[in-house]
Amino acid sequence: MAEHSAKSVDPGVESKGAFNAQPDIERVATTSTELHGSTTAVHPDNVGYHRSLTRRKVMMMTFGAGIGTGLWVGTGQALHYAGPAGLALTYTLTAIIVYAQYSSVGEMTTYMPVHGGFIRQCSEFVDPAFGFAIGINFWFAWVMIIPAEITAAVSVLKFWPQTDALPLAAYITIFIVVLAVANMFHVKVYGYIEYYMSFIKCLAVMLMICFMFIMTSGGIKATGGPIIFSYWKNPGAFNNGIKGIAKSFVQAAFSFGGGEHIAVIAGEVADPRHTIKKTVRPVFWRMFTFFVANIWLVGMCVPSNDPDLINGAGTLGSPFVIALKRADVWGLAHAINGFIFLSVISCGVTSVYVASRSLTALADLGIVHGFFGRKDSAGRPYVAIAICLGLGGGLCYLNVDSTGTVVYGWFSSLVGITPLCFPASFTFSGSAFHIAHSAMLTKATVQVAIATLFQWASIYIAHLRFRTGLRAQGKDLSTLPFKGMLTPYAQYFSLVIVLFIFGCEFYLACFPFGEKGSAKSFFSTYLAAPLFVFDYFVYKSWFKTKIVNPSEMDFSPAIVFDEEDRAREERVEEKGEKKPWLKRMQYVVFG
């Protein structure tokens, strides 16, 4: 096995490799199994976490992570630049590759639902240097999302003029406190908070689908009859040719990001193999239905030449708010803005959670100092939470003046994150807070998509290597707890599409909308790509890591979960019960 790959060791024995600079983070369980033919496995529970997240909570958290400012507001930009057909095409194709991502996460994480998620998987199945590069990128990306979501929350509030009473710094402080309090609860309480917030977001999406279906069918008097595909004819189905498609692909990658963190939270999931399997199997179809259905319908209800799509400040540029306004039900726009505000707060809470767990995983895996992985008796990684919230929240104050905004923009370009859906220049006149949409929006979405696509590509690669390792060690792939459809062909196809989207981002970085291409604009939007490559090769050359030999990959942690599966099957056989059809239907709909 490669020198720095994680290995199973006796309790208390230290691994001397750079990747395992700390003592082995998980205690050993010695047993035997017919599935793996091994007697040593690494038990995943001795890292200080409490496995308190149930299947229903994890499912809602995963689904709700994709319903944020990218869907509510960012789609307006994509509709304007690509047209309704371009928007529908790119989002549908992106939904397909997201399915491949969920399949990859499902196969690897249900087989070995251990702490560290795909950061650990990239290290053990590909190369420790690869795990380092993607781990640092993933952690810092989520840290930079924290100030982005706080900024977005303030922007959403400006929909109501009464909120101008407080200065920006006061709002930033309030939102930092809210995020801190939500993440300092026990993980079980945090799970309930996210469950109900995600449920409300899902409800809002369902209501908008129903409303837009009625609107495009002619059920709203203000539309003057059925709309259907009339906006596909006038002003047209496609805008700006390949450049518009590239813009929409970038926005789609940004909008679908977030679901991959299900692998990161595996260390806090109760009955992880069963829970994650039950979570991954249906969640894509719900995302596909809600996301793709919304995108097709919004392209029918809002013309791509509506000036508010590009000129509307904050949520006034949301195609959903515009649809309500065109239907002459402006009062509902306030409700939708409230849903958007809740989505932003939920994404902010999630960003602190994922960032802190990612930093903790890096510490537990020996990639960074063990101090960052400290937890209290309730399993809360208090050091990581404080660092992530302090760094992310502190950077948010840079947006108080124009000079700080420039500094923040360059910080965020290191990993591909800037103010997410409300990237803007801020102008203050007394208590007024104005958002001027500009070319910075293009930079922001390109940067966010870079970070997301790096994570997706790393998951595809790790998954393909994972299956190669199983075959090399004579393990039967048919025994996997979860098997995705069209695997591995879906992963190869998705890698090709990801490379194409990277090309789209490169194209937009060179020739952005609304401004002349320059070295400054290119590096401020595409700096994350060369830095990822730099991290990989520096770590690899310093620690002399090697690509992991498939025959030496360590699959022993799966033994513990094999035993749990056998115990579960025995309990089911003893009960001899099958869930009634109503319960099964409830699971499909609500989780």
N, C-alpha and C positions, 0 to 999 in steps of 0.2 A: 504494500500500500504506500501511497505517497507519504513523504516524510511528515507533512503537516496535516494530514487528514485526521479527523477525529477517530479514536480507537477505543475499544472496550478494554478497560483495565480493572485491576482489583481495586476495591475500595481504598481510598486514601493514597493511591499511588499516583504520582505526578507524571504527566507526559511532558517530555522535554522539547517537543516541537514548538515552533512559534505559534501555530494555530491553537495548540492546547497548552499555552503557557501556564494556565491555572490548573489545579487539580481537577480530575475528571468531574464534571458537573453533575453527573447522574449515577446513582448507586447501581451496583451490579446485581442482577437476578440470575441465579443459575438454575436452569431447567432444561428439559429436552423437548424437541418437537419434530414431528415427521415432516412438517412443511419446510423447515430450514436446515435440518441436520446439524444444528449447532447447539452448544451447551452454555454459551455466554451471551448475555444481552444487557443492554443498558436501560435501566428503568428511568423513565422521564420525569419523575415527580420530586426529586431531591434538589430542586433549585429554588425553593422558597415560595413558589406560587401555590395558590389554592385553586383546585379545579372546580370552579363554581359556575361557569357559564354553561347553561343548558342548551339543548339543540334549538329550541324555539328562539332563545335570545341570540345565539350565534347566527341563525338564519336571518333574522330581522336586521341584525347589525350588518351582515354582509350585503343584504339587498339594499338597505338604507344608505350604505356607503356610496352607492352609485347615483343616488338622487340628491343632487346638490346644485350649486350655482352653475355648473357646466350644463346641466339639462335645462334649468329654468331660464337662464339668461344667455349663456354662451351660444346656444343654438340659433339665436337671432342673427349673430354675425355670420354663421355658416350658411343660413338661409339667404342672406343678402348677397354673399359672394358667390355661392355655388348654384343657387336656384333650388326650387323644390325637388326636382328629380335628382340633382347632384347631391342634395342633402340626404334624400332617402337612400340613394345608392351607397354612399359612403358609410352611413350609420348602419345600414343592413349588413354590409360587408364587415365592418368592425365588430358587429355583434357576433358574427360567425367566428372570428378569430378570438373573441373573448370566450366563446364556448370552449375553444381549444385550450385556453389558459385555465379555465375552471377544470377541464378534464385532467390537465397536467397536475394542477394543485391537488385535485381529488385523488388521483392514483398514488402520488408520492406521500401525501399527508395522511391518508387513511392507512397506508401500509406502515408508515412510521410517523405517527402524530407526536413528534418530539419537539421540545423547546428549540426555538431558533428558526423554524420555518424554512423558507426557500433560501435564506442566507446560509443556513447550515447545509441544505441540500446542494447548493452550488459549490460549497467547499468540499463536501464528501463525494459528490458524483462527478465533478468537473475538475476543479483546481482550487486549492486554498486561496490563491491570489484572486481568482474569479469571485469567490465568496467575499473576500475583503472588499474588492472594488464595488460589488453590487450592494454589500451591506452598508458601507459608508454612504454611497449614493442614496440608498433607500432611506436611511435614517435622516440624513441632512435634508433630503427632499421633504419629508414629513415635518421636520422642524420649520422649514421655510413656509410650509402651508399654514402654520399657526398664525403668523402676522397677516398672511393673505386673507384668511377667513375672518380675522378680526376687522381688517380694513373693509372687507365685503359686508360685514354685519353693519358697520357704521353707514356704508353707502346705502344699504337697504332701508335703514331707518330714515334716511333723508327723503324717502318717498313722502313722509309726513312732515310738513313744514314746522310743526310744533316741536320737533326734536332738535331744532337749531338752538334751543335754549342752553345746551351744554357744549363746552368746547370739545374738540376732537380728543385731546389727551384724557379728558374725564371718561369719555366713552371707552377708550382703549383700556383704561384701568379697570372699569367695571367689567368688561368682557374677559379680561385676564383673570379677575377674581372668580367669575362664573366658571371658566374652564378649569381653574385650579380646584375649586370646590367639587365639581363633578368628578374629577379624576382622583380625588383623595378619599372618596368613599370606598368601601370594600368592593371588590370586583363584582360581587353578586348584585349590589345596589347599582353599580355602574351599568351592569347588564340590563337591569330593569329600566333605567333611565333611557338608554339607547333603544331598548325594545319599543317603548311607547313613542319616543320621538320618531323612530323609523316607521312605526305603524301609521302615525299621522301623515308622514311624508307619502307613504304608499296610498293612503286614502285620498290625499290631494291629487296624486297622479291619476288615480282611477276616476275621480270626479271630473278632471280636465278631459280625459279621454271621452267620457260620456257627453260632456258639454260640447266638445268640438265635433263629435259624431253628429249630434243633433244640429249643430250650426251648419256643417257642410252639407247636411241632408235637406236643408231648407226649413228647419224647425224654428229658426229665430227670425222674427218679422223684419228686423233691421237689415238682414242680408238680402232681402228682396227675392228669395227663392233659393233653390239648391245651388251650391257652389261646386261641389265635387272636384273635378280637375280643371276648372275654368282658369285658375291662376297658372296652370302649367302651359296654357296656350297664350295667355296675356297676363303678365309680361314675358313669360317663357319658362321652359322647364330647366334650362341650364344657363348659368351666367359665367362669364370670364373664362370659359374653356377649361383647359387642364389646370390653370392656376387657381380657378375657383374650386375644382375638385381637390386640389392639394390643400387648400385652406380648410375645406370641410373635413378632410381626412384628419388633419391636425386637431380640429375641434372635437371630432368624434373620439379620437384617442384620449383627449383630455377628459371628455365627459364620462367615458366608460371606466376610467381609472378608479382604483380604491378597493375593488373586490379581492385583489390578490393578498390582502392582509389577513385573510382567513388562515393562511399557513403560519403567520407570525403568532397568532393568538392560540395556537394549538396547545400550548403549555398550560392554558387556564381553562380548557374545555373539559367538562365532565364526560366520562365515557367517550374519549376523543375519537376513536376509530368509528364507532357507530354514529356519533353525533355529526362528525364532518361528512361522512358518507351520505347521511340523510339530508345534510345541508346543501352539499354540492349538487346532488342529483336534480332537484327541482329548481334551484335558485336561478340558473341561467334562463330557463324557459320563462320565468316571471320577468326577469330583466329584459329578455328579448321582447316579450309581449308589451311591457309597459314602455320601454325605450323606443322600440321601432314603431309601435302603434302611435305613440305620441308624435314622433318625427314625421310620419306620413300624414297624420291628421293636421299638424300645425302647418305643413306645407300646402295643405288644401285650404286652410282658413285664413292665412296671412299671405298677401302677395310679397314677393321678394323685393319689390321696389318701394315698399312702405318706408318713408323717411325715418320713422322712429327706430327701425332696426339698427341703423348705424348712428343716428344722432341722439337717440333717447338716452338720458343720463340714468345710470343705475338700472333699477328694475323697469323703468319706463321703456327700456330697449328690449325687454323680455317679449318674445313672440306670444307667450301665453297672456300676458297683460294686454298686448296689442289686440289679440283675438277678442278678449272681453270688451275692450273699448270699441272695436269695430261692430260688435254685436249689441252695442248700446246698453251694456250692463256694467257700467263703470263701477258701481258699488261693489261688485264681486272682485274687482281688481285689488281692493284693500285686503280682502280675505286671502287672495293669492299672494300678495306681498307679505302677509303674515306667515303663510306657509313657506315662502322663500326665506324669510328671516329665520324661521325655525330650522330650515334645512342648513342654513349657514352656521348657526350655533351648533347643530348636531355634528356637522363636518368639522367644526373647530374642536369639539370635545373628542371626536374620533382621532383627529390629527395628533392631539397631545397623547392619547392612549397608544396609538401605533408608534409614534416617535419614541416614547419612553420604553415601550416593550422592545423596540428594535435596538435601542442603545443597551438595554439590559441584556439582550441576546448576544450582542457583540462582546459585552463584558464576560458573560457566562461561557462563551465559546473561546475566550482568551484572545480575541482580536484587539480589544482595548483593555485598559486596566480594570481589574476586578472591582475597584471602588465604585464604578458606575453601575454595577449590578446589585448593589445593596438593597435589601428589602426589609420591611418591618414584619412583625409577627403575623399581620393579616395578609402578607403576600404583596403589599404595594411597593413598587420600586421607587421609593421616595426620592432617592438621589437623582435618578433618571428623569422623573417628573419635574423636579425643581430645575434641573439643567435645561431640559427641553423647553419648558414654559418660560424660564428666565431668558434663554437665548431668543426664542421665537417672539415672546412678548416684548422683550427689549428692542428688538429690531423694528417692531411695529411703530415705536415712537419716532423712528426716523422719518415716517410719513407725515410728521407734523409740519415740516417745511420742505421746500423744493429741493434744497441741497441734500437733506437726508433721504429724500425719495430716490435721488440718483445713486447715492451710496447703497441703499437697500436693493435697488435694481441690479447693481453689479454683484452684490452678495448672492442674490438669488440666482443669478445666471450661472453660478458655480455648479448648481445641480439641476438647473432647468425650472426654477420656480420664481415667479413674480406675482404681484397681486392677481388673483386668479380670474375672477370674472369681472372685476371692476378695476383692472389696471388702468391707471389714470394719473393725470397731473392734478394736484390739489391746489386750489386757490382759496384763500381765506379773506373774507371781507367782514369784519366783525365776527358775528356768530355764524355767518353763512358758510356753507360747505358745498362746493360745486365740483362736479366730476366732468372732466372734458375727455371724451373718448378720442383716441389718437392712434398713431401707428404703434404705440406701446402695447396695445391690445394684441396685435399680431405677434409681437415678441413674447408676450406672456403665454399665449396658448401654445406657441411653438416650444417654449421652454418646458412647460408642464408636460407636453406630449413626449418630449425627449426622455424625461425621467420615467414616465409610465411605460414607454416602449422598451427602455432598457430592462425594466423589471419583467415585462412580458417575455422578451427575448431570452432573458436568463432562465425563466421558468421553463420555456420550451426546450432549451438546450439541456438543462439539468434533467428534465423528464426523459428525453431521448437517451441520455447517458444512463439514467436510472434503469431503464428497460434493457439497455445493452449489458449492464452489470448483472442484472437478474438472469439473463440468458447465459452469460459467460459462466455463471456459477451454477448452472443447471437447475434454476428455479422455474417452476411452472407459472407462466403469466396468467393462466386461467384461475389461479388461486388468489389473485389480487382482490382485496375487499371491494374495490371500486374499479370499474373499467369504463373508460370513456368511449363514445362512439367514434369510429373512423380513426382511432389511434393506431399508428403514429402518423398517418397521412395528414390528419388535420394539423398536427404540429409542424410538419414540413411546409404545408401550404401557408400556415400562419406566419412562419419565419420569412417566407418570401414576401408576404403582404407587409410585414413589419419593416423589412428592408425597403420596400417601395415607399412606405410612409416616411421613413427616415430620409429618403430621397426627396420627398415632398417638402419636408421640413428644411432640408438643405436649400432647396429651391426658394422657399419663402424667406429664408435667412439672407440669401443673396439678392433676391428681388422682392422685397416686402411691398405690401399694399400701402399706398399713401405716402411713400417716401422713396428717395433714391437710395439704392444699395450702397453700403460703405463698409469698411473694415470694422468700424465701431458698431454698426447695427448688426453685422454678422456675428461678432464675438459676444455681443451682449445677449444674443439669443441662442447661439450654438456652442457656447463655451463648455457646456456639460459633456458633450461628446468626446472631445480630446482629453478632458480631465479624467474621464472614466478609463480611457485607454492608458493614460499616464499612471493612474493608481494601480492598475493591473500589472504593468510591466515593472514599476518600481518595487512593488511588494514581491513580485516573482523573482526579480534579480537579487533583492536583498536577502530573502530567505531561501532562495534556490528551490522553490517549489516545483513540482512536476504535475502534469496532468495525471489524474488518478487512473491507475490500471483497472479496467472493469472487473478482472478476476480478484482484485484486492479490496473492492468496495465493502464496507462494513454494513451488513443488513441485520446484524444481531439484535438491535433494539426492537425489531418486529416481533421477537419471540414473546415478549411480555404481553403484547396485544393479541397474539394468537391464543394465548392461554385465556385471556379475558373473553375472546370470542367463543371459545369452547364452553366456558362457564355460562355465557349468555345462551348458547344453543341448548345446553342442558336445562336451563331454567324454562326456556320456551317449550321444550318437549314435555317437561313436567306439568306445565300449565295446560298444554294442549289447546291453547286458545288462539283465535284469530280476530283481529280488530274488525268490528262491524263496518259496513260500507260507509256509514255516516262519519265515523272517526277517520277513516282513510281519506274521505273527501275533505274533512276539516284540515288534515295534514297537508293536502295538496294546495289548499287555498291559503291557510293561515300559518302553516308550519307546525 
